[in-house]
Amino acid sequence: MHSEIRTLLSSTFGRLLEDRHPAAYARRALPAHDDAQRALWKELAEGGWLEAGSEAFQAEYGPGTLPMGEWAGRALLTLPYGASAFLARVLLEQAPALSEVLLDLAAHPASIRCDRAEDEAGWIDDYGPSAQYLRLSRRDGGWILARHDPAMLDPAQGLDPTVAPARLRGPALAQAALPGEQVLPALQTHLAFLLAQLAGAAGASLDLAIAYAKEREQFGRAIGQFQAIKHPLVDAWIGLDNGRYAVEALLRSRAALDPALAALATRVTAAAARRAVKLSIQVHGGIGFSWEHDAQLYLKRAYRLAVEAERTAALLQP
């Protein structure tokens, strides 16, 4: 059954991203209000993909969350799909009163920063003025979901050139309190999707390295035949596969909050992803450090996703 779900989602969601959002598209770093981005977001909304985090979708296709996240990671997706579908949409389903805080997700993709209430207003991904900017903060006794004014964002240049960061400033335009029993399960599924994206980005980078190792020759042999190249590539592949198993376990436990498993899945996947993207750069040699090669894009995306996943996993701990 799980293999059928994977095949179904890979032939629909995966093909959509592969056709409409390849890595070359991500290089353009378009904001959410660009016409091409609007068209893709509309296609995701009309295709029902914004409902992927809902109870009904998860009950039927929950195992498919992993391949969906991997496709998003491989595509270097430059739209806040995961935060919108697996966190904002889920919270709205559980607490309809949030409609006073959340704007229409089909028209306003949701960029979300998850942190603690005592933290200073931190960095959030900047998708342009048409997106909505939410801060989900944990505090003693519950959570606060606040929406901020896009005009008050303080943009900056970040590590990942495909998605710009900005600092949240100013008071919230609207906010609502939420109990932990509503937030934490949604946050755990959101974390699983983040980790799946991380595995996907690192996996795509590793695929580039493996392909290059098969064709690049030194001393009359493909470099992939040398143990110094071959063995690290195999180790990196096994590490990522272990991360996938951990994410699958986290998805299966969605009905019951499991902070320990969330922490474990995050450690395993983040460590494996960082190792894989660094190895890809090394295998490619000088070309791997160049701006023209996609290896550097996957490395930067993986490091950014790993930091976000680690911050999210920490919020799940009691």
Backbone as numpy.savetxt, mean C-alpha at the origin, in Angstrom:
# Nx Ny Nz CAx CAy CAz Cx Cy Cz
-10.40 -23.38 -3.95 -11.24 -22.18 -3.95 -10.37 -20.92 -3.95
-9.32 -20.93 -3.11 -8.44 -19.76 -3.04 -7.77 -19.50 -4.37
-7.35 -20.56 -5.08 -6.70 -20.37 -6.37 -7.67 -19.79 -7.40
-8.95 -20.18 -7.32 -9.95 -19.63 -8.23 -10.16 -18.14 -7.98
-10.16 -17.75 -6.70 -10.31 -16.35 -6.35 -9.13 -15.54 -6.86
-7.93 -16.07 -6.66 -6.72 -15.40 -7.14 -6.78 -15.20 -8.65
-7.19 -16.26 -9.36 -7.27 -16.18 -10.83 -8.28 -15.14 -11.26
-9.44 -15.13 -10.59 -10.50 -14.18 -10.92 -10.02 -12.74 -10.74
-9.43 -12.45 -9.58 -9.01 -11.09 -9.29 -7.81 -10.67 -10.15
-6.92 -11.61 -10.44 -5.78 -11.28 -11.29 -6.21 -10.97 -12.71
-7.30 -11.61 -13.16 -7.76 -11.38 -14.52 -8.64 -10.14 -14.64
-9.00 -9.54 -13.52 -9.84 -8.34 -13.56 -9.10 -7.14 -12.96
-8.95 -7.12 -11.65 -8.25 -6.01 -10.99 -6.81 -5.91 -11.48
-6.12 -7.05 -11.52 -4.72 -7.04 -11.95 -4.55 -6.57 -13.37
-5.40 -7.05 -14.24 -5.28 -6.64 -15.64 -5.60 -5.16 -15.82
-6.57 -4.66 -15.04 -6.90 -3.23 -15.10 -5.68 -2.38 -14.77
-5.00 -2.70 -13.68 -3.83 -1.92 -13.30 -2.67 -2.13 -14.27
-2.50 -3.33 -14.73 -1.42 -3.63 -15.67 -1.59 -2.83 -16.96
-2.83 -2.69 -17.40 -3.10 -1.98 -18.65 -3.12 -0.46 -18.46
-3.70 0.01 -17.34 -3.93 1.43 -17.17 -2.89 2.13 -16.30
-2.14 1.37 -15.51 -1.23 2.01 -14.56 0.09 1.25 -14.46
0.84 1.12 -15.55 2.16 0.49 -15.46 3.14 1.42 -14.76
4.34 0.92 -14.52 5.35 1.72 -13.82 5.66 3.01 -14.58
5.61 2.96 -15.91 5.88 4.16 -16.71 4.85 5.24 -16.42
3.61 4.84 -16.16 2.57 5.79 -15.80 2.86 6.40 -14.43
3.31 5.55 -13.50 3.61 6.04 -12.14 4.69 7.10 -12.17
5.63 6.99 -13.09 6.71 7.97 -13.18 6.19 9.39 -13.41
5.01 9.52 -13.97 4.46 10.84 -14.26 4.01 11.57 -13.00
3.83 10.83 -11.91 3.48 11.41 -10.60 2.30 12.37 -10.71
1.22 11.90 -11.33 0.06 12.75 -11.53 -0.78 12.87 -10.26
-1.32 14.05 -9.95 -2.20 14.18 -8.79 -3.56 13.55 -9.08
-4.35 13.35 -8.04 -5.63 12.66 -8.19 -6.61 13.43 -9.08
-6.44 14.76 -9.20 -7.39 15.52 -10.00 -7.01 15.59 -11.47
-5.88 14.99 -11.87 -5.54 14.92 -13.28 -6.61 14.10 -14.02
-6.88 14.45 -15.27 -7.94 13.78 -16.03 -7.71 12.27 -16.11
-6.46 11.85 -16.33 -6.17 10.42 -16.44 -6.41 9.72 -15.10
-6.03 10.38 -14.02 -6.25 9.80 -12.70 -7.74 9.75 -12.35
-8.45 10.79 -12.70 -9.91 10.80 -12.47 -10.58 9.64 -13.22
-10.14 9.43 -14.46 -10.74 8.37 -15.27 -10.47 7.00 -14.65
-9.25 6.78 -14.17 -8.92 5.51 -13.55 -9.68 5.32 -12.24
-9.77 6.37 -11.44 -10.51 6.27 -10.18 -11.99 5.99 -10.43
-12.54 6.61 -11.47 -13.94 6.36 -11.83 -14.13 4.91 -12.23
-13.17 4.37 -12.95 -13.26 2.97 -13.36 -13.18 2.04 -12.15
-12.33 2.37 -11.19 -12.25 1.57 -9.97 -13.56 1.65 -9.18
-14.14 2.84 -9.11 -15.39 3.01 -8.36 -16.54 2.30 -9.05
-16.68 2.49 -10.36 -17.79 1.87 -11.09 -17.63 0.36 -11.17
-16.40 -0.13 -11.09 -16.18 -1.57 -11.11 -16.43 -2.23 -9.76
-16.77 -1.42 -8.74 -17.05 -1.97 -7.42 -15.82 -2.23 -6.58
-14.66 -1.78 -7.03 -13.42 -2.09 -6.31 -13.27 -1.29 -5.03
-14.00 -0.18 -4.89 -13.94 0.56 -3.63 -14.68 -0.18 -2.51
-15.43 -1.23 -2.87 -16.14 -2.03 -1.88 -15.31 -3.23 -1.42
-14.05 -3.32 -1.84 -13.26 -4.52 -1.56 -13.01 -4.76 -0.08
-13.08 -3.72 0.73 -12.88 -3.90 2.16 -14.15 -4.18 2.93
-15.30 -4.15 2.24 -16.59 -4.33 2.90 -16.74 -5.74 3.45
-17.65 -5.90 4.37 -17.88 -7.20 5.00 -18.30 -8.24 3.97
-19.17 -7.86 3.03 -19.66 -8.80 2.03 -18.54 -9.27 1.11
-17.70 -8.32 0.65 -16.60 -8.68 -0.24 -15.59 -9.55 0.48
-15.24 -9.18 1.71 -14.24 -9.93 2.45 -14.73 -11.34 2.77
-16.02 -11.48 3.04 -16.55 -12.81 3.35 -16.42 -13.74 2.15
-16.56 -13.19 0.95 -16.51 -14.03 -0.25 -15.13 -14.07 -0.89
-14.44 -12.92 -0.91 -13.18 -12.83 -1.64 -11.99 -12.42 -0.76
-12.13 -12.56 0.56 -11.08 -12.12 1.46 -9.68 -12.58 1.08
-9.49 -13.86 0.72 -8.15 -14.32 0.31 -7.60 -13.57 -0.89
-8.49 -12.94 -1.65 -8.03 -12.19 -2.82 -7.43 -10.85 -2.49
-7.52 -10.42 -1.22 -6.93 -9.15 -0.83 -5.42 -9.15 -1.05
-4.78 -10.30 -0.83 -3.33 -10.39 -1.02 -2.93 -10.15 -2.47
-3.49 -10.87 -3.46 -3.09 -10.57 -4.85 -3.48 -9.17 -5.30
-4.60 -8.64 -4.78 -4.97 -7.27 -5.14 -3.92 -6.28 -4.66
-3.49 -6.47 -3.41 -2.44 -5.60 -2.88 -1.15 -5.74 -3.66
-0.81 -6.97 -4.04 0.42 -7.18 -4.80 0.35 -6.49 -6.16
-0.80 -6.55 -6.80 -0.93 -5.85 -8.08 -0.77 -4.34 -7.90
-1.36 -3.80 -6.83 -1.22 -2.36 -6.56 0.24 -2.01 -6.32
0.97 -2.88 -5.61 2.39 -2.63 -5.37 3.21 -2.72 -6.64
2.93 -3.72 -7.47 3.66 -3.88 -8.73 3.41 -2.70 -9.67
2.20 -2.15 -9.61 1.86 -1.04 -10.49 2.38 0.29 -9.97
2.96 0.30 -8.75 3.36 1.56 -8.12 2.19 2.55 -8.13
1.04 2.06 -7.68 -0.21 2.82 -7.76 -0.06 4.20 -7.14
-0.47 5.21 -7.88 -0.33 6.60 -7.43 -1.69 7.20 -7.06
-2.60 6.35 -6.61 -3.90 6.77 -6.09 -4.08 6.08 -4.73
-4.76 6.72 -3.78 -4.88 6.15 -2.44 -5.96 5.08 -2.36
-5.81 4.04 -3.17 -6.84 3.00 -3.24 -6.97 2.24 -1.93
-5.85 1.79 -1.37 -5.91 0.99 -0.15 -6.57 1.72 1.00
-6.17 2.97 1.24 -6.74 3.75 2.34 -8.23 4.00 2.13
-8.63 4.21 0.88 -10.04 4.49 0.58 -10.91 3.25 0.74
-10.46 2.12 0.13 -11.28 0.92 0.09 -11.23 0.10 1.37
-10.06 0.04 2.01 -9.89 -0.87 3.14 -9.92 -0.19 4.49
-10.02 1.13 4.52 -10.12 1.82 5.80 -11.29 2.81 5.81
-11.25 3.82 4.96 -12.32 4.82 4.96 -13.68 4.19 4.66
-13.74 3.36 3.62 -15.01 2.74 3.24 -15.52 1.79 4.32
-14.62 1.07 4.95 -15.01 0.12 6.00 -15.54 0.86 7.22
-14.86 1.93 7.61 -15.32 2.70 8.76 -16.69 3.32 8.50
-16.91 3.78 7.27 -18.21 4.35 6.93 -19.29 3.29 6.97
-18.96 2.07 6.55 -19.93 0.97 6.60 -20.32 0.66 8.04
-19.37 0.74 8.95 -19.63 0.41 10.34 -20.28 1.56 11.10
-19.99 2.79 10.68 -20.52 3.97 11.36 -21.07 4.95 10.33
-22.30 4.76 9.87 -22.87 5.64 8.84 -22.84 7.12 9.20
-22.79 7.44 10.50 -22.75 8.84 10.91 -21.48 9.53 10.43
-20.47 8.76 10.01 -19.23 9.35 9.49 -19.44 10.06 8.16
-20.63 9.92 7.59 -20.92 10.63 6.34 -20.82 12.15 6.52
-20.87 12.60 7.80 -20.69 14.03 8.08 -19.23 14.43 8.08
-18.33 13.42 8.14 -16.90 13.67 8.12 -16.31 13.32 6.76
-16.69 12.17 6.23 -16.13 11.68 4.97 -16.88 12.26 3.78
-16.14 12.68 2.78 -16.74 13.08 1.51 -16.96 11.84 0.65
-17.67 12.00 -0.44 -17.95 10.89 -1.34 -16.63 10.31 -1.88
-16.37 9.04 -1.56 -15.10 8.43 -1.96 -14.98 8.27 -3.47
-16.09 8.12 -4.15 -16.04 7.98 -5.61 -15.54 9.25 -6.28
-15.73 10.40 -5.63 -15.29 11.67 -6.19 -14.04 12.21 -5.50
-13.80 11.79 -4.26 -12.69 12.34 -3.48 -11.88 11.20 -2.85
-10.86 10.70 -3.52 -10.01 9.65 -2.94 -9.49 10.08 -1.57
-9.39 9.10 -0.66 -9.04 9.42 0.73 -7.59 9.08 1.03
-6.82 10.11 1.39 -5.47 9.92 1.92 -5.58 9.95 3.44
-5.05 8.93 4.11 -5.26 8.81 5.55 -3.92 8.65 6.27
-3.75 9.44 7.31 -2.61 9.25 8.22 -3.13 8.63 9.50
-2.54 7.51 9.91 -2.91 6.83 11.15 -1.80 7.06 12.18
-2.17 7.57 13.35 -1.17 7.86 14.37 -1.83 7.93 15.73
-1.13 8.48 16.69 -1.67 8.67 18.03 -2.02 10.14 18.24
-3.03 10.38 19.05 -3.54 11.74 19.22 -2.49 12.69 19.77
-1.55 12.16 20.57 -0.54 13.04 21.16 0.59 13.36 20.19
0.63 12.67 19.04 1.65 12.98 18.04 1.39 14.33 17.41
2.44 15.01 17.01 2.25 16.23 16.24 1.67 15.87 14.88
0.91 16.79 14.30 0.36 16.54 12.96 1.51 16.23 12.02
1.50 15.04 11.45 2.66 14.58 10.68 2.43 14.57 9.19
3.21 13.74 8.51 3.19 13.70 7.06 2.04 12.85 6.55
1.54 13.25 5.40 0.46 12.52 4.74 0.73 12.57 3.24
0.29 11.56 2.50 0.50 11.56 1.05 -0.39 12.61 0.40
0.21 13.40 -0.49 -0.48 14.52 -1.13 -0.94 14.11 -2.53
-2.26 14.06 -2.73 -2.82 13.67 -4.03 -3.54 14.82 -4.72
-3.30 16.03 -4.28 -3.91 17.18 -4.95 -5.18 17.65 -4.27
-5.75 18.75 -4.75 -6.88 19.40 -4.06 -8.19 18.63 -4.14
-8.34 17.68 -5.05 -9.61 16.95 -5.15 -9.69 15.79 -4.16
-8.57 15.40 -3.57 -8.58 14.32 -2.59 -9.04 14.85 -1.23
-9.44 13.94 -0.34 -9.76 14.32 1.03 -8.66 13.78 1.94
-8.35 14.56 2.98 -7.21 14.25 3.83 -7.70 13.99 5.25
-7.51 12.74 5.69 -8.05 12.28 6.96 -6.93 11.90 7.91
-7.17 12.17 9.18 -6.24 11.74 10.23 -7.00 10.87 11.21
-6.58 9.61 11.32 -7.19 8.67 12.25 -6.25 8.51 13.43
-6.64 9.05 14.57 -5.74 9.13 15.72 -6.27 8.30 16.89
-5.36 7.52 17.47 -5.71 6.74 18.65 -5.51 7.58 19.90
-6.46 7.49 20.81 -6.33 8.18 22.09 -6.89 7.27 23.17
-6.68 7.63 24.41 -7.19 6.82 25.52 -8.71 6.70 25.43
-9.17 5.46 25.31 -10.62 5.24 25.30 -11.24 5.22 23.92
-10.49 5.47 22.88 -11.10 5.44 21.55 -10.23 6.08 20.48
-10.89 6.47 19.39 -10.20 7.03 18.23 -10.94 8.27 17.75
-10.21 9.13 17.03 -10.79 10.31 16.40 -10.47 10.26 14.91
-11.49 10.42 14.08 -11.29 10.55 12.63 -11.59 12.00 12.26
-10.59 12.70 11.72 -10.73 14.12 11.39 -10.40 14.35 9.93
-11.15 15.25 9.30 -10.87 15.64 7.91 -10.28 17.04 7.90
-9.17 17.20 7.14 -8.45 18.47 7.10 -8.61 19.15 5.73
-8.36 20.43 5.74 -8.51 21.26 4.55 -7.32 21.03 3.60
-7.56 20.60 2.34 -6.45 20.42 1.40 -5.63 21.69 1.18
-6.28 22.84 1.30 -5.58 24.10 1.08 -4.56 24.39 2.18
-4.67 23.69 3.31 -3.77 23.94 4.43 -2.57 23.00 4.45
-2.48 22.09 3.48 -1.34 21.16 3.45 -0.05 21.92 3.13
1.02 21.46 3.73 2.33 22.05 3.50 3.18 21.03 2.72
3.24 21.15 1.38 3.89 20.13 0.56 5.41 20.18 0.67
6.03 19.04 0.36 7.49 18.94 0.40 7.92 17.87 -0.60
9.22 17.79 -0.83 9.76 16.74 -1.69 10.14 15.55 -0.82
9.65 14.37 -1.18 9.89 13.19 -0.37 10.76 12.17 -1.05
10.92 11.02 -0.40 11.74 9.94 -0.92 11.15 9.34 -2.19
9.85 9.06 -2.17 9.18 8.43 -3.30 8.77 9.51 -4.31
9.38 9.54 -5.50 9.08 10.63 -6.43 7.71 10.50 -7.09
7.04 9.35 -6.94 5.75 9.16 -7.61 4.57 9.67 -6.79
4.77 9.87 -5.48 3.72 10.40 -4.60 4.36 11.41 -3.66
3.90 12.65 -3.71 4.51 13.71 -2.89 3.95 13.68 -1.47
4.77 14.01 -0.48 4.28 14.12 0.90 3.89 15.57 1.21
3.11 15.71 2.26 2.76 17.05 2.75 2.53 16.94 4.25
2.70 18.06 4.95 2.46 18.06 6.39 1.07 18.63 6.66
0.33 17.94 7.54 -0.99 18.42 7.93 -0.87 19.68 8.79
-1.66 20.68 8.48 -1.66 21.92 9.26 -3.09 22.38 9.47
-3.29 23.17 10.49 -4.59 23.77 10.72 -5.57 22.86 11.43
-6.69 23.43 11.89 -7.70 22.64 12.60 -8.48 21.75 11.65
-9.14 20.76 12.20 -9.96 19.86 11.39 -11.23 20.57 10.92
-11.65 20.23 9.70 -12.91 20.76 9.18 -14.10 20.03 9.79
-13.91 18.74 10.07 -14.96 17.92 10.69 -14.28 16.74 11.35
-14.86 16.23 12.42 -14.29 15.09 13.09 -15.36 14.33 13.86
-15.05 13.06 14.18 -15.99 12.22 14.92 -15.20 11.21 15.74
-15.76 10.85 16.88 -15.14 9.84 17.75 -15.61 8.46 17.34
-14.70 7.48 17.46 -15.01 6.10 17.10 -14.49 5.17 18.20
-15.22 4.10 18.51 -14.73 3.14 19.49 -13.70 2.21 18.86
-12.84 1.66 19.69 -11.79 0.78 19.20 -12.32 -0.45 18.51
-13.47 -0.99 18.94 -14.00 -2.20 18.32 -14.43 -1.98 16.88
-14.63 -0.75 16.48 -14.92 -0.45 15.08 -13.65 -0.19 14.28
-12.69 0.45 14.90 -11.49 0.87 14.17 -10.48 -0.27 14.00
-10.20 -1.00 15.06 -9.09 -1.95 15.06 -9.22 -3.06 14.01
-10.38 -3.71 13.84 -10.47 -4.72 12.79 -10.24 -4.14 11.39
-10.78 -2.94 11.16 -10.57 -2.29 9.86 -9.10 -1.95 9.66
-8.45 -1.49 10.73 -7.04 -1.13 10.65 -6.18 -2.37 10.38
-6.58 -3.52 10.93 -5.82 -4.74 10.69 -5.92 -5.17 9.23
-7.11 -5.08 8.63 -7.26 -5.41 7.21 -6.51 -4.41 6.34
-6.56 -3.14 6.73 -5.80 -2.11 6.01 -4.32 -2.41 6.06
-3.83 -2.85 7.22 -2.43 -3.22 7.36 -2.09 -4.39 6.43
-2.97 -5.38 6.35 -2.73 -6.53 5.48 -2.59 -6.08 4.03
-3.43 -5.14 3.60 -3.33 -4.64 2.23 -2.04 -3.86 2.02
-1.64 -3.07 3.02 -0.36 -2.36 2.95 0.81 -3.33 2.77
0.79 -4.40 3.56 1.87 -5.39 3.48 1.84 -6.12 2.14
0.65 -6.36 1.61 0.55 -6.99 0.30 1.13 -6.07 -0.78
0.85 -4.78 -0.68 1.46 -3.81 -1.60 2.98 -3.84 -1.49
3.47 -3.91 -0.27 4.90 -3.94 -0.03 5.53 -5.17 -0.67
4.89 -6.32 -0.50 5.39 -7.56 -1.11 5.33 -7.46 -2.63
4.29 -6.81 -3.16 4.17 -6.67 -4.60 5.24 -5.79 -5.20
5.50 -4.65 -4.57 6.54 -3.75 -5.07 7.91 -4.42 -5.02
8.20 -5.10 -3.89 9.49 -5.78 -3.76 9.59 -6.95 -4.72
8.48 -7.65 -4.93 8.48 -8.77 -5.86 8.73 -8.33 -7.29
8.14 -7.21 -7.68 8.37 -6.68 -9.03 9.83 -6.29 -9.21
10.41 -5.69 -8.18 11.81 -5.30 -8.24 12.70 -6.54 -8.35
12.36 -7.59 -7.59 13.15 -8.82 -7.64 13.03 -9.50 -9.00
11.84 -9.43 -9.60 11.66 -9.98 -10.95 12.58 -9.29 -11.95
12.72 -7.97 -11.82 13.62 -7.23 -12.70 15.06 -7.72 -12.53
15.44 -7.95 -11.27 16.81 -8.40 -11.00 17.06 -9.79 -11.55
16.08 -10.69 -11.41 16.23 -12.06 -11.91 16.35 -12.06 -13.43
15.50 -11.26 -14.08 15.56 -11.18 -15.54 16.90 -10.63 -16.01
17.39 -9.63 -15.30 18.69 -9.03 -15.67 19.82 -10.02 -15.44
19.75 -10.79 -14.36 20.80 -11.77 -14.06 20.87 -12.88 -15.10
19.77 -13.12 -15.79 19.74 -14.15 -16.82 20.36 -13.68 -18.14
20.35 -12.36 -18.36 20.83 -11.85 -19.65 22.18 -11.13 -19.57
22.54 -10.60 -18.41 23.80 -9.87 -18.26 24.95 -10.87 -18.13
25.96 -10.71 -18.94 27.07 -11.65 -18.93 28.36 -11.02 -18.42
29.13 -11.83 -17.71 30.47 -11.48 -17.26 31.33 -12.75 -17.38
32.53 -12.59 -17.90 33.45 -13.72 -18.07 32.81 -14.84 -18.89
31.97 -14.43 -19.86 31.39 -15.39 -20.77 30.20 -16.17 -20.22
29.68 -15.78 -19.06 28.55 -16.48 -18.46 27.53 -15.45 -17.95
26.26 -15.85 -17.94 25.24 -15.00 -17.33 25.54 -14.87 -15.84
25.41 -13.66 -15.30 25.79 -13.44 -13.90 24.91 -14.24 -12.95
23.73 -14.61 -13.40 22.85 -15.42 -12.56 23.37 -16.81 -12.29
24.39 -17.23 -13.02 24.98 -18.55 -12.80 26.00 -18.54 -11.66
26.43 -17.36 -11.26 27.40 -17.27 -10.17 26.69 -17.36 -8.82
27.26 -18.13 -7.91 26.63 -18.33 -6.61 26.46 -17.01 -5.84
27.37 -16.08 -6.03 27.29 -14.79 -5.32 26.06 -14.00 -5.73
25.50 -14.31 -6.90 24.27 -13.66 -7.37 23.08 -14.58 -7.16
23.24 -15.83 -7.54 22.12 -16.78 -7.52 21.57 -17.02 -6.13
22.45 -17.29 -5.17 21.99 -17.64 -3.82 21.26 -16.48 -3.13
21.77 -15.23 -3.18 21.02 -14.13 -2.57 19.65 -13.91 -3.21
19.55 -14.12 -4.54 18.26 -13.97 -5.20 17.26 -15.01 -4.70
17.73 -16.24 -4.55 16.85 -17.29 -4.02 16.43 -16.98 -2.59
17.38 -16.54 -1.77 17.06 -16.20 -0.38 16.03 -15.07 -0.32
16.19 -14.07 -1.18 15.26 -12.94 -1.19 13.87 -13.40 -1.62
13.81 -14.30 -2.61 12.52 -14.81 -3.07 11.83 -15.58 -1.95
12.58 -16.41 -1.24 11.99 -17.18 -0.12 11.51 -16.24 0.98
12.28 -15.18 1.24 11.87 -14.21 2.26 10.55 -13.54 1.93
10.38 -13.15 0.68 9.12 -12.54 0.27 7.97 -13.53 0.34
8.24 -14.78 -0.01 7.19 -15.79 0.07 6.77 -16.01 1.52
7.72 -15.98 2.44 7.37 -16.09 3.85 6.49 -14.92 4.28
6.79 -13.73 3.75 5.96 -12.57 4.04 4.54 -12.75 3.54
4.39 -13.34 2.36 3.05 -13.59 1.82 2.26 -14.54 2.71
2.91 -15.60 3.19 2.23 -16.53 4.09 1.77 -15.81 5.35
2.60 -14.92 5.87 2.24 -14.18 7.08 1.05 -13.26 6.82
1.02 -12.61 5.65 -0.11 -11.73 5.32 -1.39 -12.55 5.14
-1.27 -13.71 4.51 -2.44 -14.59 4.36 -3.00 -14.98 5.73
-2.12 -15.31 6.67 -2.56 -15.66 8.01 -3.27 -14.48 8.67
-2.76 -13.28 8.45 -3.38 -12.09 9.02 -4.76 -11.86 8.43
-4.91 -12.11 7.14 -6.21 -11.95 6.49 -7.22 -12.98 7.01
-6.75 -14.19 7.26 -7.66 -15.24 7.77 -8.14 -14.93 9.18
-7.38 -14.12 9.91 -7.76 -13.82 11.29 -8.56 -12.53 11.40
-9.11 -12.05 10.29 -9.76 -10.74 10.28 -10.94 -10.67 11.26
-11.59 -11.79 11.52 -12.73 -11.78 12.43 -12.30 -11.59 13.88
-11.04 -11.88 14.17 -10.52 -11.73 15.53 -9.23 -10.93 15.49
-9.18 -9.85 16.23 -8.00 -9.00 16.25 -6.80 -9.78 16.78
-5.67 -9.70 16.09 -4.47 -10.45 16.49 -3.26 -9.53 16.40
-3.01 -8.70 17.42 -1.88 -7.76 17.39 -0.53 -8.45 17.23
-0.35 -9.62 17.85 0.93 -10.32 17.77 1.20 -10.77 16.34
0.18 -11.31 15.69 0.34 -11.74 14.30 0.57 -10.54 13.39
-0.11 -9.43 13.67 0.10 -8.22 12.88 1.54 -7.74 12.98
2.09 -7.76 14.19 3.48 -7.35 14.38 4.43 -8.30 13.67
4.16 -9.60 13.77 5.02 -10.59 13.12 4.98 -10.45 11.60
3.78 -10.34 11.04 3.65 -10.20 9.59 4.36 -8.95 9.10
4.29 -7.88 9.87 4.95 -6.63 9.48 6.47 -6.78 9.52
6.99 -7.38 10.57 8.44 -7.57 10.67 8.96 -8.43 9.53
8.29 -9.55 9.27 8.75 -10.49 8.24 8.69 -9.85 6.86
7.55 -9.23 6.54 7.37 -8.67 5.20 8.25 -7.45 4.97
8.34 -6.57 5.97 9.15 -5.36 5.80 10.63 -5.71 5.64
11.12 -6.64 6.45 12.52 -7.04 6.35 12.82 -7.69 5.01
11.92 -8.56 4.55 12.13 -9.24 3.27 12.06 -8.26 2.11
11.14 -7.29 2.19 10.99 -6.32 1.10 12.21 -5.41 1.01
12.68 -4.92 2.14 13.87 -4.06 2.13 15.07 -4.81 1.56
15.20 -6.06 1.95 16.31 -6.86 1.45 16.20 -7.05 -0.06
15.00 -7.34 -0.55 14.81 -7.62 -1.98 15.09 -6.40 -2.85
14.59 -5.22 -2.45 14.78 -4.04 -3.29 16.24 -3.58 -3.28
16.92 -3.73 -2.15 18.34 -3.39 -2.11 19.15 -4.35 -2.97
18.81 -5.63 -2.92 19.51 -6.62 -3.73 19.30 -6.35 -5.21
18.09 -5.93 -5.58 17.82 -5.64 -6.99 18.73 -4.52 -7.50
18.90 -3.49 -6.70 19.81 -2.40 -7.07 21.23 -2.94 -7.26
21.67 -3.77 -6.35 23.03 -4.31 -6.41 23.24 -5.20 -7.64
22.25 -6.06 -7.93 22.37 -6.97 -9.07 22.45 -6.19 -10.37
21.72 -5.10 -10.45 21.73 -4.30 -11.68 23.03 -3.50 -11.84
23.80 -3.39 -10.79 25.05 -2.64 -10.90 24.79 -1.15 -11.09
25.63 -0.51 -11.91 25.54 0.94 -12.11 24.19 1.39 -12.65
23.57 0.61 -13.55 22.29 1.02 -14.13 21.20 1.04 -13.07
21.35 0.23 -12.00 20.34 0.18 -10.96 20.23 1.46 -10.16
21.30 2.25 -10.16 21.30 3.52 -9.41 20.80 4.69 -10.26
20.54 4.43 -11.54 20.17 5.53 -12.43 18.70 5.90 -12.29
18.39 7.14 -12.57 17.02 7.63 -12.51 16.15 6.96 -13.57
16.74 6.55 -14.68 15.99 5.99 -15.78 15.48 4.59 -15.50
16.09 3.87 -14.56 15.72 2.48 -14.29 14.64 2.41 -13.21
13.70 1.46 -13.37 12.60 1.35 -12.42 13.01 0.79 -11.06
14.20 0.20 -10.96 14.62 -0.39 -9.68 14.60 0.64 -8.55
15.02 1.87 -8.84 15.03 2.89 -7.79 13.63 3.29 -7.37
12.66 3.21 -8.29 11.28 3.54 -7.94 10.72 2.51 -6.96
10.99 1.24 -7.23 10.49 0.19 -6.35 11.17 0.25 -4.98
12.45 0.57 -4.95 13.15 0.69 -3.67 12.53 1.80 -2.82
12.30 2.95 -3.42 11.76 4.08 -2.66 10.32 3.81 -2.22
9.52 3.18 -3.10 8.14 2.86 -2.70 8.14 1.83 -1.57
9.00 0.83 -1.65 9.04 -0.20 -0.62 9.43 0.39 0.74
10.41 1.27 0.75 10.82 1.86 2.03 9.70 2.73 2.60
8.98 3.45 1.77 7.89 4.28 2.27 6.75 3.42 2.82
6.38 2.37 2.08 5.32 1.48 2.54 5.70 0.77 3.83
6.98 0.38 3.95 7.44 -0.32 5.15 7.28 0.57 6.38
7.64 1.84 6.27 7.51 2.76 7.40 6.03 2.94 7.77
5.17 3.07 6.77 3.74 3.24 7.04 3.17 1.98 7.70
3.57 0.82 7.21 3.08 -0.43 7.78 3.54 -0.60 9.22
4.79 -0.25 9.50 5.31 -0.38 10.87 4.58 0.56 11.83
4.26 1.78 11.36 3.51 2.70 12.21 2.10 2.17 12.47
1.48 1.60 11.44 0.13 1.06 11.57 0.10 -0.13 12.50
1.06 -1.04 12.35 1.12 -2.22 13.22 1.29 -1.84 14.68
2.06 -0.78 14.94 2.26 -0.34 16.33 0.95 0.16 16.95
0.06 0.71 16.13 -1.21 1.21 16.64 -2.16 0.08 17.04
-1.92 -1.11 16.52 -2.76 -2.25 16.84 -2.39 -2.89 18.18
-1.22 -2.56 18.69 -0.77 -3.18 19.93 -1.52 -2.61 21.12
-1.83 -3.47 22.11 -2.60 -2.99 23.28 -1.79 -2.01 24.13
